Amino acid sequence: MNYIVASLLVEMSEEEAFWMLVLIVQDFLPDHYSQAMVGNHVDCHVLHGLCVRRIPKLASRLAELDISMQLLCARWFLCLWSSVLPHASLVRVWDYLFAMGPCATMPLALACLHAIEIPVLAAADVGQALAGAKDALAAAEGSALVRIALLHEGTMGTTELAMLRLDGRQLVVSELDVLETLRTLHELQRGCAFSLAQMRELASFSLPVSSPCPPPTHGVDPAWLSKVYDLPCFMRALRELLPQWNVASPFVRRLFLIFCADDASLQRGGVIPPDTASC
């Protein structure tokens, strides 16, 4: 937001800059400045889908170079282009954005993708592609970008953008759930000294027949992992059964891990004596 405010203060008073910032954060970039930056992830996902449909050569080249739209364009949205365009071009672009409304962000982003297409297609690696994109925008004329946005990409309605963002949000939230599950899995792995491969094996032993554990190449699904590694649920059940126990004890966490494993795994790992494994 510092970049946005600095550019606003060049053109207007502090009070006017403040209310413009409020407008930008609430209407143009909703949920971009939250802790998880969900809005930024969503808009980058929407832009990726539009790029695949409208600029397929560029989308294909970005995929070959393993450049995500988040890596390439996150700053465009977060700074409302104030950190990537020269000031003269920026104010022309802002004229267009503030005249057309929040829905103009996507046509403008597509116009910028057109502007960087040639250097990205010619790049030999990721570094060259990102540097070429940066240089292309630094030399871009605001009027040219606005012309492409208006004449080539056209306008986008509020309903259309809302639907695209809704679809993108569902995918982003799912991805964030997977990341959170992986983080929890790593914490459990560090706490019990099992390898990630062993944790997967324990998960496959613990799941019911109706919920098979996916193979390692399938990735991590929060749905089945939460059934196996839901420590809070285990602690609540234990508290109901044995209210006199201190559920915050490390022993409870270890007991939870034992309950997640099968007898054979416990015997192999030496967690409990073989003669009590059947218990």
N, C-alpha and C positions, 0 to 999 in steps of 0.2 A: 504493500500500500504506500510505502514511502515514495516509490517512483511515480505513482499516480498523483499523489499530493504535490510533489515537487513540480510536476508539469502543470497541474492546475493553478498553482500559485503564480506561475509566470503570466497567466492570462486573467486572473481574477483575485478578488480580496480573500482574506482568510475565511470569513464567514461564508462566502459563496463557495469556496473550495471545500469547506466542511460539508455543506449540504449536497454538493455534487458527489462527494465521496460516499455519502449516505445512499444517494440514488444508485451509484455504481455497485456498491456492495449488496444492496437489497434487490435491485431489479436486474442489473446486467450480469452480475456474477453471484447468483444465489448459492450459498453453502460452499463457496470456494475457500473461505478463510476459516473453516472449522478445523478442528484438530486432525481429523482424518482426511480433510480436503476432498470430500466426496464430490462436491460440485465440479471441481477441476477434473477429477477422474472421469466424471460423467461426460462433461463437454469434450474432453479429448477422445472419449469413446465415440461420441456422436460424430465428431469431425473425422475420425478414422473411417466410419461407415460411409460418410459422404464422399470421402476421398476415394474409397474403393469403387464407388459407383460413377463418380464424375471425372476423376483423374487416375485411371487404372494403372497407367505406366508408372506414375510416381509411387502409388501404393505398392506396386510389385517391387520396385527398386528399394523402397524402405524396408520391405519384408526381407529382401535378400541381404541387406546390410544389418538386419536385426535392430532397426531403429524404431522404437515405439513412438506413437503420436504423443504420448506423455513426455517423453524425452525431448521431442522436437518442439512441441507447441505449448507446454504447460505455462511457460513464462508469458506467452502471448496473452493468454486469458488473465493470469494472476496480476499482471501489470497493465492490463488493457493496452498492450502494445507500446507502452511508454518506455520500456527498457530495450526495445529492439528497433524502433523507428527513429529517424532524426526528428527534431522537434517540429520543423516546418511540415513534414509529412504527417506527423502525429496529429497536429491540430486539424488538418484537413480530414483525416480519418475520423477524428472525434466529431467533427461537424456532421459527418455522415451517420455515425453511430447514434448521436443524441437526437438527430432529426428523424431517423428511421425507427429507433427504439431498440430494446434488448434483442429482438429477433435478428437484427443486422449483424450480430457477432459472428454467426456461422458463415454467411456469404463473404464477410470480410476475411475470415480465416481461410476460406477456400481461395480467395483472391491472393492471399499471401502464399498459399501453397503453389499456385500458378507461378508466382514471382520467383520461387526458389526451385522450381522443377528442373530447369536446365543444369544448374550446378550440382544438384543432388544426383541427377541421372549420370553426370560425367564423373562423379566421385568414385575413387577406387576403394575407399574404406570409410568407416564411421567418422573418423576425425575430419577427413576432407569434406564429407557431406555436411556435417554440422557447421564447419567453418564456412563452407560455401553458402549455406542457408543464411548464416549470420551476416555475411558480407552483402548478399543480395538484398536483404531487408534494410541494411544500413544505407544502401544506395537507392532504395525504392522511392518513387515519388508518390505522395499521398493521392494526388488526382488520378494517377494511373491505377492505383489499387481500388479507389472508389469506382472508377469506370468499369473495371472488371467485375466488381461486386454487383454493380447495378445492371450492367448490360449482359454479362456472361453468366453470372450465377443467379441473377434475379432476386426476388424477395422471398422471405420465408414467413409464414403466418405464425401467430402465437400458438395456435392449436397444434400445428405440425411440429414446432420446436418442443412443445410440452410432451407430445407423444414420443419423440425421439429421446428426450431426456428421461422419460419414464422407463423406456426399454433399456437405456443405458444404465440407469440407476439399479435396476434389478440385477444386471450382470455384475456391476461394480460391487454391490452389497454382497453378492455371492462370493466374489473374489476376496473381499475383505474378510468374510467368514472363514474362508479357507486359510488365509494368512494367520488369522487369530487362532485357528485350530492347530496349525503348524507350530505357532509360538507356544501354545499350551503343551503340545506334544514334546517339543524340545525341552521345556521346563521339567516335565515329568521324566524325560530321558536323563537329564542331568541329575535329578533327585534320586533316581533309583539305580543309576550306573549301568543301565542296559543300553545297548546300541540301538539305533533306529530300526535296524533290521530285526532285532529281537523284539522290539516294541510291536512291530507289525506282526510278527509271529504270535505274540501274546494276544493281539487283537483278533487274529484269525481263530485262535482257540476259544476266545471268550464269546464271540458272537453266536447267536442262535443260528440254526440251519437256514431259517428263512431270510437271514441277512448276511450273506457271505461277504467276507472281506475282499475288497478289490485287489488285484495283483499290484505289485509295486509300480508298474509302468502306468497304472491308471491315475495316479495322483492321490490326493487326500480328499475324502468326502466328509465334511463336518457332520453329516447326518449319522453315519455309522460310528464315527469316532466319538461323538458325544454320548452314544449309548454305552461305550466301553469305558471311556475315561471321564466320566462325569463325577468328579470327586465331591462337589457340593451336594449332589443328590445322595451319594453314599454316606456322607457325614450327617445329613438330615435323618436318613433312615437309622443310622447308628445311634443318633441322639434320642430318637423315639424308642428304640429297643432297649438302650442302656443309658438312661439319663444321667447316671452317676459317672459316666466316663467323660474324660476331658478330650473332646473331639479335636481340639487344637494341637494335641500332642503329635510329634513326629511318628509315634508308633501307629497312630490311626492312618496316616498316609501310607506307611509301609504295609499295613494290613490291607488297605485298599488295593495296592499293587498286587498283593498275594491273591486277593479275590479275583483279580483280572486275569490271572494266569491259570493254566491247567496243571494237574498234578505232575505230569511228565516234565514240563518246563521247570517247575519248582525243584524237582529232584535233580535235574541237570544243572540248575543254577546254584544248588546248595542253599536255597532260601530256608527250607525246613527239612528236618530229618526224614529219610525215606519211610520209616516206620509210622510216621504220623501223617503222611501225604494223603491217605484216604480220608482223613478227617477234614 
